[in-house]
Amino acid sequence: MSTTKRLRVAVLGPKGQCGSCVVDELLSRGHSVVGLSRNPPREWQTPGDYKAESVDFNSINDLSAALSRGYDAIVCAYGPPLGNLRAIYYECVETHARIKSALLRSKHRGSFIVIGGAGSLHHKDGSSFADEPEFPYGAWYVPV
């Protein structure tokens, strides 16, 4: 008999390719999921305990309040809107910086997991972008 604890997990960016897979997997394992997004889906196709919360990703205060709601874990699967391709890099870096600042200001003390991004992509020789010395770990990684 399984004694796995039921977790309450927030997923930032639940509608994206990575985020939607995370939500589906968490729900299939019986966990409670809160989708945090500018415009999260109110209902989820996978049965389970899913709730949605709209959050202004441009506001560190709003993000910090949203991250302080007693989650066991937070998964950041945020990806920028794809409407303006020239602004994607700036939008992604700036929003991840706000998320990181909000997390540090928040009351959250559980796990914080960031998924997605270019670091896991590989060059033709098999090496990954994250293996490059100039890869910007400092902008993304904060030991907790």
ABEGO torsion letter per residue (X at the ends): XBABBBBBBBBBGAABAAAAAAAAAAAAAGBBBBBBBABBBABBABBEBBBBBBBBAABAAAAAAAAAAGBABBBBABBBBAABAAAAAAAAAAAAAAAAAAAAABABABBBBBBEEAAABBBAAGBBAAABAABBAAAABBBX
